[in-house]
Structures are given as C-alpha cells and as structure tokens.
C-alpha cells in the first residue's frame, strides 16, 4: 500500500472530525504523528480547546474569580473548576512563586473556621457587644466559638452586660401560656419561639391551650432549578431546599450526580438558576419540572437528566403528623409500633415534640427497665468497675451517667501489685542464674528469675558473676601474653604486631598490668629539613606511607602533605 502524504490541508480536514486530542490520536494516528512532526499540532487542534495537561485558566482569570468571594468555601461551591485550578498552585512540590500566587488569591478572604488562637480577649469582647441576651450569643453559629472561649477561660465579666433570657420559676402561668399560644397557628413555630411555655403546658396538662395549633411539613412545596453549561448541556431538578441540593450536586463524594460528573469530565463552569421564584405544591411540581425540561430540549439544549422528570427526590421527612397518626391507628403497644413504622420515623417524632401524642399512650411491652435512683443504687452494687457495668447493663449505665451517679463506681480496677519482685529470694535468684553460661539464655528460658533480678537491682552483679564463671576462652594464656609484652618498649608497636593477643589482653583486663613498662613513642623525631629531603624521592603518597610511615604521619599531622606530595605530581 502506498504511503499517504499528509499536507497541512489534509491534516486540518482530518482533525476537524474529532473534539479531543486523544480521539484524534487514536482515530487518525498517521495524521496526528504528521502534525506533530511538521510542528503544526497547536494550529490543527485549536478548535478542541485547551489540553487537559494545560492549565484551563490564566492567573488573571483566577484572580478575577477569587475577588468575588469572601471565603474559600463560597468560592469552591460556586466556581469549583477555577478553585481547583487555583488550588493546584498550593501543592508541596510547587515553587515559592506558585505558592505565593495562591496566598495572593485568598489574601482578602476570611476564615470560615477560625484558626487556633484567633479568639483573644479583645475579639471575644467585641463579639459579645453585638448581642443583647446570653441566649442570642450562645445560639449564634458564627460567634458560638467565642462564647465557648469566654466560658472556658473564665472571662465571665464579658457576659455582665447581657440579659438572661431564662424566665424565673413560676413565670409561665395558665393565662400567660394561653395568651402566647393564641398568637400562633403552627405547633413547630410555637415550640421554637416559646419552648418554655410549651413545656409548661405539657407539664401541667393544659392541652386545651394548644388544641388549635396545626402541624406543618416543610416538604409540601418544591423549587425548580437548573444547571446550565457553556457546551449547551443542562440539568433540571426540583427540591424544597435549594442550598442543600446545590451543595449535594457540587460535593458529590460518590460521583453519582450528573452535574458533578459533567464538571469533572469537561472542567466547564456552570450557571445555577432558579427557574421560578415561587415554589410549586408537590402535587404539580413534577409536571412543571417535566415542562421545563422539554422546553430546554426544544431550544436545542442537551439534557443531563437520567431519571424521568417528575420524581420528587428522596427526603425522610415525608412523615407528617397526620401520616404517623394514620399509621398508628389500632396500635396499642410499643413493639407493634416499632414493627409498623420505619426506624427513622421515631427520631422525627422526638424532634417535633410528638412523643406525648404517639408514644406515651402506648403500652410499654419492650421489657425495658424504668430505672429509678433506688433501683439503680441496688443493682450497681455488684459491679466494681464501669466497663463491666456498661457491658452487662448499658441502660443502667446511661441512667447513671445522666443522673451523675456514675462517679460512685471506679473507672478501672486498682493496679495489680507486681508479684514477681518478691516471688524469689536473692539466694534463689543467684543460684538459678549461675546455672547458665551466658545471660541471653537466662533471659530466654528463665524469664521470671531475670525479671525478679531486674526489679530488685541484682542483674548487673549477676552479669559479672556469669562472665567470671564462664571466663574467656583463648589460645593465649596469661603467661604467654606477659612474655610477649615484655619484648616491646612502645604500646603502639605491640598493638600493631600482635593485634589478636592485644584483644585477649583487653578482654581479660590485663592490659594495665602488662603495659606498665611501656612508654609512648616520641613524637616528631624527624626534623622539617629531613622530611622535605625524604619527600623529594617520592611521587606517590601510598608508597611513602608504606615505606616511611613515620614521615607520612609527620606531614599529615602538620598539614604539609598537599605541599610536599601533591596528587598531580609526576
């Protein structure tokens, strides 16, 4: 087959068939290779956009985007692709210039979570002045950390100007509760605003004061929203919580969201729109979502939706007061209620304050013990530590923690006295240890005696006794070593000529006794003129060191070796 000749026009025509460089490389490897060899690759793939290997945004574009936001969280949630591109400059393997650019991007941003040491006395003081009551200060999510810091550091003087929102005992009378309750239409609003009044009504069985209140659900109405992308793709959905749903799409850990997948695949930015300002009732919200999606498709948009339009989306709070009441008709016991309702319904009942309406009227046949202080004190007598009680009777343990009685039981058992220290006498330990010829075998096979010796401080003496008993086996006797050392006048000469015997003498501790007659070698027995004259006859340092070791040591000691015998000397 004749080789095809690739011209600029043919390569350009071939590249227009593809939208990515990788598809171009796999689909037309000949044209791709020719474009790279000729040097026209950047021109023929210009319609494909930037390569994934290149940065998708310039530094100016990143800075322009960063200046729109006051913190990194909002930046990431709204323009995640630019944020990720900018965060790439902050990696540990990047240059100082790149990391400085990242700091420039976030220099104007505030901390979402304040760093350690941020809340000083002065900052806490400024924060406390923004509130009138202690409750407002405590419940504010932005300044709750400042409240906790004041409390922990004992700066209670910063609370003095704040009013106590807690009502005095006896404040909520029948008339005051009635007056407040009549101003509300829904139970949840009344409980959130006047929880103390609601508790007083329940405690005093004034149920007639709240009989007119209705229960409302937050998921009856749905907003219709859309994610629009520059490549003409769109995703349409509906939700009762716009901020949560948007965050779920953008921070989808499992990667199942079509919006998240499209951003990850293309790196494109998006535009989030609320199609209608007012929400629709759930009965018609699904139909309206389908109409919006079909309208987008008719205008040439490519849908990212996989599910059929009209699905209301998952939300556990479909369980309204009326729904639960309907399900519990004819139910008389708690066991039957648990079998009838899903597990996640019971937290909903507790959160909305419906326990008195649905749970208390039921017969408790679950076998659970209703703990009282007297019963708890009686049952806890059989336990000496908390861990055993928690394992056997977790219900009692929780009751003791709540009632502050858990401190009557020790946290753990008292520390067991170390018995091995006093298990054997000194004579027994010495006798047993001296049966061994080395200490390693003693540690391995008689661990109790070894531990007893260590705990009582006898181990070092036993080591010396074992060494003395074993002795040091050698072919050199004391007499042989003494005879040999007497032949030498200098210690260095003996060590150099009899290295093996010298080691035996050191191990047995004879060196100090046998070297008394020896004297050190005199230093610098050579004069400088003699050394210079001798070095003239040598061109290599190794030869001088071998034949005239004294001269070699002299010039090394006086730093003359480079001057008298350089490396390049011939």
N, C-alpha and C positions, 0 to 999 in steps of 0.2 A: 504494500500500500504506500503510495507516495506521501511524503511528509507535507503536512499543510503549512503554508507560510502565513504567519499571523501579522497582519498590518494593524495600524492604530485603529482604523475604522472597524475592522472585523472584531478586534478585542473589545472595543467600546460597545458594539452591537451585541456581542455575547454577554458582556457584564450586565447589560440592562435587563436581562432575563431574571436576575437574582436580586434579592433585597438585603442579603447579608454576605459578608466576605467569606464565611465558612461554606455557605451554599455555593458560592462562585468557585471556591477551591475544589469542592467535591464534585460539582456538576460539570465543570469545564477545566480540568487540571492543565490542559495544554495552553489555553488562553491565559489562565492565571499565572502559570510559570513564565510565559512570554511577556506578560505585563510587568512582572517583577524584574525580569532580565533587562528589558528595554528601559525600565525606570519610569513607567507611566502609571504605576499602580494607584497613586493618590488621585490621579485625574479620572481614571475609569471607574473608581468606586466612590466617587464623590456623592452620588445620589443615594448611597447606602447609609449616610450619616457617619458619625464618629465610631471608631472601632471600640469594642469593649475593653481593649487593652489601654486605650487612651482615657484621660480624664474627660468626663462628659460636660463639665462646667469649668469656665475660667475662674481665676481668683476674683476678678471684678464681679462676675455673676454671683459667686458665693457670698462675697461681702454685701452685695446689694440685697440678697435674700436674708442674710443674718440680721441686718439692721431693722427688719420688720418686726422682730420678736424680742420679748423681754427676758425669756429664759429658753434653755435648750429643749425642754420638754415640748413647748409650743412649736418650736422650730421643727423638731422631729415629727410631730403629729401632723403638721400642715404641709411640709415640703421634705418628705423623707429622703428622696433621691439626692437632693442638694445637700442635706445634712450628712448623709453617708459619705458623699464625695468629700465634704469638708473634714469629716472625722478621720478620713484616711491620712490627712496631714499630721495627725497626732499619734501615729504609731511609734513604738520604741526604736524601730530601725530607720526612722526618718531623720533628716538633717535638722540642725538647730533652726535653720531658716524656715523649714516647713512647720515645725512645732510653734515657732513664733507667729506664723500666719494663723494657726488655729487659735492661739491666745488672742490675736487681734480680732478674730471673728466673734469671740464670746466675751470680749473685754467689757462691753456695755450691758451684758446680761446679768440678771440677779440669780441668786441661788434659789432653787425650788426647795431643797432641803439644805438648811444652813450647816456649814462645816463646824467641827468641834471647836469650842472656844468662842463661837460667834456671839452668844448671848452673854454679854458682860453686864455689870450692874447698871451702867448708863443706858444701854439698849433696852434692858428689861424695864427700866424706869420710864423711858419714852413709850414703850408698848403699853404699859399699864395705864397711862394717862389717856389712852384712846377709848376707854370703856367707863361706864357708869356703875355697873354692878359686877360682882365677883363671878356670877354665873355666865354673863356675856363674855368675860375674859377667858373663862375656862372652856367654854364651848366653841370659841372661835378657832377654826382649824389652822389659820395662819399663825396665830400667836399662842397656841396651846403649849408649844415647847417653851416659850418664855415664861408662861405660868408655872410649868413644872420646874424650870430652873430657879425661879424665885422661891418656890416651896422647898426645894432640896437644899438650897444654900442658906436658908433661914433669913431671907431678906423680906420679912413679913411687913416691914414698915411701908413697902411699896403697895400693900393692899389696904392701907388705912383709909384712903380716900374713896374706896369702892363700897357700894351699898350691898348688904346681904339680901339676896333675893329670896331666901328661905323664910317662909311665913312662920310666925310664932305659934306655939301649940294652942289649939282651940280656935284658930283663925277661921277655918272652914266650917261655918255653921250651916244649918239647913237652908236658911234664907240666902246666904252669900253664894252657896253652891247652885241654888235654884236660879239666882239672878244671872250668874255666869253661863250656866248650861243653856238657858233660853236664847242666848245670843249666838248659838252655833247650830249648824244644820247637820254636820257630819261628825261621827264619833272620833275619827282619827285627828281632825283639826282640834277638837276639844282636848283630847289626850295630850297632843303635842304642846299646846299652849298652856293648859292648866292641869298638869298631871297630878298635882296635889289635891285639887278639887275632885278629880275623878277618883282618886284613891279613897278620899273621904266618903264619897258617895257609895263606893263598893263596900267599904268597911262598915258603914252604918246601915247598909241595906236600904238606901234611898233610891231604888231603881226607877221609881216613877219620875225622877228628875231628868233622866236621860232616855226615857222611852220614846221620845220624839226624834231622837238622833238617828241618822241613816249611816249605813256603811257604804263607802265608795271604793272603787277599784281604779288603779292608775293605768290599766291597760285596755280600757274601752276604746281609746282613740289612737290613731296611727298617723304619723307624718310620712309623706312620700318624699324620698330623696334620690339623688343620682350622683355618680362619679363620672365625669366626662374627661376623656383623654385626647391629646392632640392628634393621635393617629385614627380618630373617628370611632373609637370604641367607647361603649357606655355601659354602666351597671346601674340598674334601677332597683330600689328596695323600699321597704316600709318598716317603721319602728315607732315605739312610743317614747324612746329615749335617744335623741339624735347624737348627743355627745358620746354616749357609751357605744352606740352602734358604729359610729365613725372610728372610734378607737379600736374596736374589735376588728374592723377590716384592716387597719393600718398596722396593728401589732399582733397579727395572727401567727402565733407560735407554731401551730401545726402546718401552716401554709395551705389551708383549705379554702381560704377566701379567694374568689375570682379577682377581686381588686388587688389584693396582696400579690397574687401570682403574676398579674399583668405588670405591676410596678417592678417586681423583681426581674421579670423577663425582659422588659423594654427599657427600664430606667427612666420612664417618662414621668413628668409631673401630672397632676390632676386638678380638676376644679370640682369642689363639693358644692352641690346645690340642693336647697330645699324647694321642691317643685311648687308646693302650695304652702302659704304661710299658715293656714289653719289646718288642724288635723281632721281626719275623717273617722267616723264611727267604724268600729271593727267589722260591722256587717257589710259595709260598702267599700272599705279601704282596699280589699283585694281586687275588686273590679276596677277601681281607679288606678291601681298600680299597673294592671294589665293594659289599660287605655294609654297610660303614659309611655309604657314600653313600646307599644305598637306605633305610637306617634313618633318616637325616636327612630324606629325601624323604617317608617315611611319616608323619613327625611334623610335616609342613607346611613344611619348610624349602625355599627356592628355591635350586637348585644353580647355582654359577658355573662349574663344570667344563665345558670344551669337549671335551677328549679323553675317549675311552672309558676307564672305570675299569679298572685293571689294568696300565697302562703303567708300566714300571719307571723311566722317566726316563733321560735321556742322561748317560753318565759314561764317560770314556775308559778307566777302569781296569777294564774287563771282561776285560782281557788278563792272565790269571793265569799262573803258571809253567807249569802243565800245558797251558793253552791254547796258549802260544807254542811249547812243546816239541812239541805235536801238529802245529802248522802247519809246523814246520821239519823234519819227518821227510822224509828223502830229499834235502834241500837241502845242497849241497856248497860253493857259492861265495857270497860276499857279494852279488854282483849278483843272483843268484837270490833271496836272502833279502829284498833291498830290493824286488824285484818281487812277492814273495809277501806281505809284511807291509805294513800301512799305515805311513805316515811317523811317526805319533805313538806307535808301539809301541817304537821304538828309544830314545827318552828314558825310557820305562818300564823297559826292560832296564837302562839305565845307573843309574837311580835306585835300583833294587832290588839292584844288585850282581850281575846275572846275565850280565855280559859274558863272563866266563871260561867259562860253561856254553854260551852260544849263539853268540857272535861269534868268539872266538879259534879254535875248532876249524874254522871255515870258511876256504876258500882265498880270499885277497885278490886278486881279478881286476879291481879297480876302476881300476887304473892309477895309483893314488896313490903318491907317493914317500914312503918311510920315511926321514925326514931324520935324519941324524947330524950331529954338530958338524963333522966333517971335510968332509962333503959340503956342508953349509950355508956354510962359510967359502969353499969353492971357487966355489960358484955366485953368492955375493953380490959377488964381485969386479967383475962387470960393471955394477954399479949405483952411482951417485954420490949419489942421494937416496932417501929412504924411500918417497916416494909412487910412484915408478916401480916399485920392487920390489913394493910392495903390490898394484899394478895387474896386473903380469905374473905374479907368483908368490905368491898370497895364502897358500898353505900354508907356504911358506918364511918368509914374513913372520910368521905366527903362531908358528912354531917359534923364530924369533929372539927374539920378544918373551918367550916362555915361558922360554927359556934365557938371557935377559939379554944377548944378543949384538947386539941392535938398536942399541945405543949406538955400535957401530962404524961405522954409516952416518949421515951428517949428516941433520938434519931437512929441510933445504931447500938449494937451490943458493946459493952466495955471491952477495951483492948485486952486480948489474952496475954497473960504474963508469959515471957519467953522461958519455957521449961528446960531447954537443953543446957542453959548456962549452969544450972545447979544439978543436972542429972548425974554427973560423974565427979569423983574426987580428983584432985591433982595427981595423986599417985596412980590411979586407974588410967588417966589420960596419958601420962608419960609412959607407963608400961605398954599400953596398946600401941602408941605411936612409934615406939622404938622397935617394934616388930618389923617395920618397913625400912627398906634401904634408900628410898627416895620419897620426897614429900608429895609428888604428883600422884603416886599410887595411894598414898594415905588419903588425899582429898577425894579420890575416886571411889575407894572401897570402904572407907570408914568416915562417912560424911558427918555423922553425929559427933564423933570424937574430935574431928577437925573444927566443927562449929563451936563445940564447948571450949576448945583451946583458944580459939579466936576471941570469944566473948569474955573469957577470963584473963586475956593478956598473956597466955603461956606460949603462944605459937612461935614467936621469934626464938625463944630458948630451945624449943623442940627442934626447930630447923637446924640450929647449930649442933645439937646433940646428934641428930641424924647424919649430918655431914662428917662429924668427928668419928662416928661409929663406922661409916662407910669408908672414909679415907679416900685418897686419890690414887688410883692405880696408874703406875708408870714404869717404864723400863729403867728410869733413873732413880737410884736410891739417894739417901741423904749424903752418904759418904762420897758417891760419885760426883754429885753436884759440888760439894765442898772442895774436893780435889781439883775440879776443873776451874772454879772461880779463883783459886789461889794462883793460877798461872797468868792471870790478867791483871794489868795495872789500872786500866781505864774501863769504866762501865760500858761505854759505847762499843768498845772493841768486843767485849764479851757478848753483848746483845746481838751484835752483827754476825759473829761467827757461830754462836750456839743459841739460835732462836728457840728451838724445841725445848732444850734444857731450861732456858730462861723462863718459858711459860710454866713449866713444872714447879720451878722455884717460887714463882709468884703465887700460884695456886695454893701451895703449901705454906706460904708466909715465911719463907726462909731468906728472902732477898735482903732484908735489912741487916740480918746477922752475917750473911756471906759476903756482902759488899762493903764491909767496914774498912778494909784495907785499900779499897779502890779510890782513885781520885779522878775528878773530871779532866778531860783533855784540855790543854791550854788553848785558848782562843787566839787567832791571828798570829800564828807562829811564822807566817810569811810577811815579808815587808812589801810595800807597794811596788818598789822598783823591781823586786824579784818576780812578782806576779805579772807585771807588764812584760817582762822579758820572756817568761814562760808562755804567755798567751800568744806571743808572736809566732810560735811554732805550731799553732792550731788554727784550723779554719772551720771546724765543726764543734759545736758545743757538746754533743754526745760523746765524742772521742775524748775531749778534755775531762768530762765528768767521769768517764770510765778509768782514765789513766792517772789523772791528777784531781781526785775528788776534793782534797783539801783546798786547792787553788780555786776549783769551781765554786765551792761553798763560800770562799772569801769574796769572790767578785759578785756572787748573788747577794750576800749579806750587805755589801757596800754599794749595791746598785750600779755596778760597773760592767755588767755582762753585755749590755747593748753597745757600750762604747768600745770595749776591747774585742768582742766577737759578735759582730752584727750578723743578722740572718743572711744577708746577701753577700757576705764576704766570700771571696774565691781563693 
